[in-house]
Amino acid sequence: MAAQMTDAHRRFLQVLMSHGIMEGSEARKLHKHCCEVHNVYYAHDKLADFISTINRHLQPLFMQIRKGLSEDDGSAHYALVNLAETEITKMASDYTENELELFRKTMDLIILSENGFAPSTDILNLADQLKTKKMKKKEAEQVLKVFVEDKWLSERNGEFTLHTRCIIEMEQYILSNYQDVARKCNICHSLAIQSQVCESCGIGMHLPCIRKYFRAQTEPRCPQCNDFWTCDIPGTKNLF
């Protein structure tokens, strides 16, 4: 018999919706809190079952809580995804047409780059080339800050990449619209933006997945073709 949706499940969903995205450890704490507040059975290893119950009730609404991994450290995150529309469409209610165009162009630069990052200077140079309505660079800087605050982009040392929330919510959009360049990680099978690519067979892997995979290997060889992995492996300098 399928588990029933309780007030604990509803509270969990409401909090997740208000956050947009939630790190795995926070989701586990929230799971415990919701169960205790509403006197619902709690087990620390039952978060996946708890979320599955919510997802069954969200199915008629074409919504789903999805789990994804941070491309920075491999930590788990959870986000609520609308399956009925592309996330670009969803963003339309929050941003102007030229802000959305800047976001699309930024996404182009990030996904088409070799390392999954776009320098801020390259993004700002697009501001006066927008077809909808041109932006001044100062205005574009403020828009980029808003995208970071809203967890669509992440910024590191003057370069931008897609935030974990964006990757979780827009995975299908990206795979559909960037079919020639978008790839899934060969290890975790999620969309890989920041990744390394095998020079022999072309498979890609997230940096955290690479670190984890090669720690268990006697020498760095591609899991697909078994050729020597020529890229520098982050965090494994002394292993090989």
TILUMSE-559193 format. One record per residue (C-alpha): residue number from 1; residue in one letter; x, y, z. Coordinates in nm, 3 decimals. Each point is the difference from the previous one (the first is absolute). Layout:
! residues N
REC     n   res        c1        c2        c3
REC   NUM     A         X         Y         Z
...
END
This chain:
! residues 240
REC     n   res        c1        c2        c3
REC     1     M     0.000     0.000     0.000
REC     2     A     0.140     0.341    -0.102
REC     3     A     0.093     0.234     0.285
REC     4     Q    -0.244     0.283     0.060
REC     5     M     0.089     0.368    -0.037
REC     6     T     0.009     0.150     0.350
REC     7     D     0.049     0.349     0.142
REC     8     A     0.368    -0.094     0.043
REC     9     H     0.030    -0.053    -0.375
REC    10     R    -0.186     0.325    -0.072
REC    11     R     0.224     0.199     0.235
REC    12     F     0.312    -0.149    -0.163
REC    13     L    -0.130     0.095    -0.346
REC    14     Q    -0.088     0.355     0.107
REC    15     V     0.344     0.062     0.148
REC    16     L     0.174    -0.143    -0.307
REC    17     M    -0.211     0.221    -0.228
REC    18     S     0.095     0.308     0.202
REC    19     H     0.372    -0.085    -0.024
REC    20     G     0.004    -0.099    -0.368
REC    21     I     0.276    -0.252     0.068
REC    22     M     0.122    -0.174     0.314
REC    23     E     0.331    -0.169     0.085
REC    24     G    -0.028    -0.366     0.099
REC    25     S     0.093     0.046     0.367
REC    26     E    -0.259     0.277     0.034
REC    27     A    -0.262    -0.219    -0.167
REC    28     R     0.073    -0.279     0.250
REC    29     K    -0.035     0.243     0.292
REC    30     L    -0.326     0.132    -0.146
REC    31     H    -0.131    -0.355    -0.045
REC    32     K     0.064    -0.075     0.368
REC    33     H    -0.150     0.331     0.114
REC    34     C    -0.319    -0.041    -0.207
REC    35     C    -0.056    -0.354     0.128
REC    36     E     0.054     0.101     0.362
REC    37     V    -0.224     0.307    -0.019
REC    38     H    -0.286    -0.197    -0.154
REC    39     N     0.057    -0.321     0.197
REC    40     V     0.069    -0.207    -0.313
REC    41     Y     0.227    -0.307    -0.002
REC    42     Y     0.361     0.102    -0.063
REC    43     A     0.305    -0.204    -0.101
REC    44     H     0.325     0.170    -0.100
REC    45     D     0.045    -0.223    -0.307
REC    46     K    -0.354     0.051    -0.137
REC    47     L     0.035     0.343    -0.163
REC    48     A    -0.021    -0.151    -0.350
REC    49     D    -0.325    -0.181     0.090
REC    50     F    -0.135     0.319     0.160
REC    51     I     0.072     0.197    -0.320
REC    52     S    -0.145    -0.278    -0.218
REC    53     T    -0.329     0.037     0.185
REC    54     I    -0.002     0.374    -0.075
REC    55     N     0.088    -0.064    -0.365
REC    56     R    -0.291    -0.244    -0.044
REC    57     H    -0.239     0.273     0.108
REC    58     L     0.176     0.263    -0.215
REC    59     Q    -0.022    -0.216    -0.314
REC    60     P    -0.346     0.128    -0.113
REC    61     L     0.140     0.354     0.031
REC    62     F     0.297    -0.089    -0.224
REC    63     M     0.245     0.088     0.276
REC    64     Q     0.272    -0.204     0.168
REC    65     I     0.267     0.033     0.270
REC    66     R     0.328    -0.098    -0.163
REC    67     K     0.338    -0.079     0.147
REC    68     G     0.319     0.132    -0.158
REC    69     L     0.368     0.032     0.084
REC    70     S     0.207     0.314     0.043
REC    71     E     0.265     0.015    -0.270
REC    72     D     0.233     0.166     0.250
REC    73     D     0.013    -0.262     0.276
REC    74     G    -0.241    -0.278    -0.099
REC    75     S    -0.242     0.073     0.286
REC    76     A    -0.367    -0.093    -0.047
REC    77     H    -0.263     0.271    -0.057
REC    78     Y    -0.378    -0.008    -0.044
REC    79     A    -0.213     0.230    -0.216
REC    80     L    -0.364     0.016    -0.108
REC    81     V    -0.029    -0.032    -0.379
REC    82     N    -0.296     0.095    -0.220
REC    83     L    -0.030    -0.270    -0.266
REC    84     A    -0.273     0.174    -0.199
REC    85     E     0.211     0.288    -0.130
REC    86     T     0.361     0.081    -0.069
REC    87     E     0.170     0.184     0.282
REC    88     I     0.078     0.287    -0.237
REC    89     T    -0.377     0.041    -0.036
REC    90     K    -0.036    -0.014     0.377
REC    91     M     0.261     0.276     0.037
REC    92     A    -0.201     0.227    -0.229
REC    93     S    -0.224     0.106     0.287
REC    94     D     0.301     0.119     0.203
REC    95     Y     0.218     0.176    -0.258
REC    96     T    -0.035     0.239    -0.293
REC    97     E     0.050    -0.112    -0.360
REC    98     N     0.348     0.145    -0.029
REC    99     E     0.103    -0.150     0.335
REC   100     L    -0.113    -0.340    -0.126
REC   101     E     0.191     0.055    -0.324
REC   102     L     0.313     0.082     0.200
REC   103     F    -0.052    -0.320     0.202
REC   104     R    -0.036    -0.209    -0.318
REC   105     K     0.316     0.151    -0.147
REC   106     T     0.183    -0.060     0.328
REC   107     M    -0.116    -0.361    -0.005
REC   108     D     0.131    -0.031    -0.357
REC   109     L     0.344     0.121     0.106
REC   110     I     0.011    -0.233     0.302
REC   111     I    -0.118    -0.315    -0.177
REC   112     L     0.216     0.058    -0.309
REC   113     S     0.311     0.068     0.210
REC   114     E     0.265    -0.265     0.066
REC   115     N    -0.016     0.026     0.380
REC   116     G    -0.365     0.093     0.067
REC   117     F     0.077     0.363     0.091
REC   118     A    -0.050     0.333    -0.179
REC   119     P     0.215     0.305     0.091
REC   120     S    -0.204     0.299     0.117
REC   121     T     0.170     0.218    -0.264
REC   122     D    -0.132    -0.225    -0.280
REC   123     I    -0.353     0.013     0.145
REC   124     L     0.006     0.378     0.047
REC   125     N     0.120     0.047    -0.359
REC   126     L    -0.334    -0.152    -0.108
REC   127     A    -0.203     0.265     0.183
REC   128     D    -0.011     0.246    -0.291
REC   129     Q    -0.065    -0.277    -0.255
REC   130     L    -0.336    -0.113     0.138
REC   131     K    -0.278    -0.009    -0.260
REC   132     T    -0.285     0.068     0.244
REC   133     K     0.146     0.308     0.167
REC   134     K     0.364     0.092     0.046
REC   135     M     0.144     0.032     0.352
REC   136     K     0.275     0.215     0.141
REC   137     K     0.280    -0.202     0.157
REC   138     K    -0.083     0.131     0.348
REC   139     E    -0.358    -0.116    -0.046
REC   140     A     0.119    -0.341    -0.122
REC   141     E     0.224    -0.032     0.308
REC   142     Q    -0.304     0.052     0.223
REC   143     V    -0.203    -0.257    -0.196
REC   144     L     0.279    -0.256     0.040
REC   145     K    -0.001     0.065     0.375
REC   146     V    -0.374    -0.069     0.009
REC   147     F     0.049    -0.328    -0.192
REC   148     V     0.258    -0.100     0.262
REC   149     E    -0.227     0.101     0.289
REC   150     D    -0.288    -0.196    -0.154
REC   151     K     0.229    -0.304    -0.039
REC   152     W    -0.006    -0.026    -0.378
REC   153     L     0.369     0.086    -0.031
REC   154     S     0.307    -0.040     0.221
REC   155     E     0.298     0.236    -0.007
REC   156     R     0.361    -0.088     0.076
REC   157     N     0.297     0.230    -0.050
REC   158     G    -0.170     0.209    -0.266
REC   159     E    -0.141    -0.297    -0.192
REC   160     F    -0.354    -0.134    -0.011
REC   161     T    -0.140    -0.352    -0.022
REC   162     L    -0.345    -0.154     0.042
REC   163     H    -0.117    -0.039     0.360
REC   164     T    -0.098    -0.348     0.121
REC   165     R    -0.364     0.116     0.007
REC   166     C     0.019     0.098    -0.367
REC   167     I     0.154    -0.333    -0.100
REC   168     I    -0.264    -0.201     0.187
REC   169     E    -0.295     0.204    -0.128
REC   170     M     0.125     0.053    -0.357
REC   171     E     0.166    -0.334    -0.071
REC   172     Q    -0.254    -0.112    -0.261
REC   173     Y    -0.008     0.346    -0.160
REC   174     I     0.379     0.002    -0.033
REC   175     L     0.022    -0.357    -0.132
REC   176     S    -0.268     0.081    -0.260
REC   177     N     0.134     0.337    -0.111
REC   178     Y     0.373    -0.075     0.008
REC   179     Q    -0.005    -0.355    -0.135
REC   180     D     0.337     0.028    -0.177
REC   181     V     0.193     0.115     0.307
REC   182     A    -0.197    -0.086     0.316
REC   183     R     0.103    -0.329     0.156
REC   184     K    -0.081    -0.209     0.305
REC   185     C     0.264    -0.109     0.250
REC   186     N     0.114    -0.356    -0.068
REC   187     I     0.002    -0.072     0.374
REC   188     C    -0.316     0.157     0.150
REC   189     H    -0.190     0.040    -0.331
REC   190     S    -0.108     0.357     0.080
REC   191     L     0.057     0.299    -0.226
REC   192     A     0.368     0.104     0.014
REC   193     I     0.086     0.368    -0.052
REC   194     Q     0.332     0.017     0.185
REC   195     S     0.169    -0.317    -0.118
REC   196     Q     0.304    -0.165    -0.151
REC   197     V    -0.022    -0.190    -0.328
REC   198     C     0.189    -0.311    -0.109
REC   199     E     0.219     0.090    -0.297
REC   200     S    -0.046    -0.349    -0.146
REC   201     C    -0.372    -0.079     0.020
REC   202     G    -0.153     0.337     0.095
REC   203     I    -0.189    -0.099     0.317
REC   204     G    -0.023     0.267     0.270
REC   205     M     0.008    -0.013     0.379
REC   206     H    -0.070     0.252     0.276
REC   207     L     0.308     0.110     0.194
REC   208     P    -0.134    -0.143     0.333
REC   209     C    -0.087    -0.328    -0.179
REC   210     I     0.351    -0.010    -0.149
REC   211     R     0.158     0.045     0.343
REC   212     K    -0.215    -0.273     0.150
REC   213     Y     0.044    -0.243    -0.290
REC   214     F     0.378     0.024    -0.034
REC   215     R     0.062    -0.031     0.374
REC   216     A    -0.108    -0.362    -0.035
REC   217     Q     0.220    -0.069    -0.307
REC   218     T     0.363    -0.112    -0.015
REC   219     E     0.059     0.229    -0.298
REC   220     P    -0.214     0.265    -0.173
REC   221     R    -0.174    -0.171    -0.290
REC   222     C    -0.325     0.095    -0.171
REC   223     P    -0.294    -0.208     0.131
REC   224     Q    -0.138    -0.021    -0.355
REC   225     C     0.294    -0.077    -0.233
REC   226     N     0.273    -0.079     0.259
REC   227     D     0.247     0.243    -0.161
REC   228     F     0.227     0.202     0.228
REC   229     W    -0.178     0.307     0.146
REC   230     T     0.211     0.293    -0.116
REC   231     C    -0.171     0.283     0.190
REC   232     D     0.127     0.123     0.337
REC   233     I    -0.207    -0.175     0.263
REC   234     P    -0.114     0.243     0.273
REC   235     G     0.079    -0.103     0.355
REC   236     T     0.198    -0.311    -0.093
REC   237     K     0.346     0.146    -0.052
REC   238     N     0.180    -0.259     0.212
REC   239     L    -0.197    -0.308    -0.101
REC   240     F     0.173    -0.089    -0.328
END
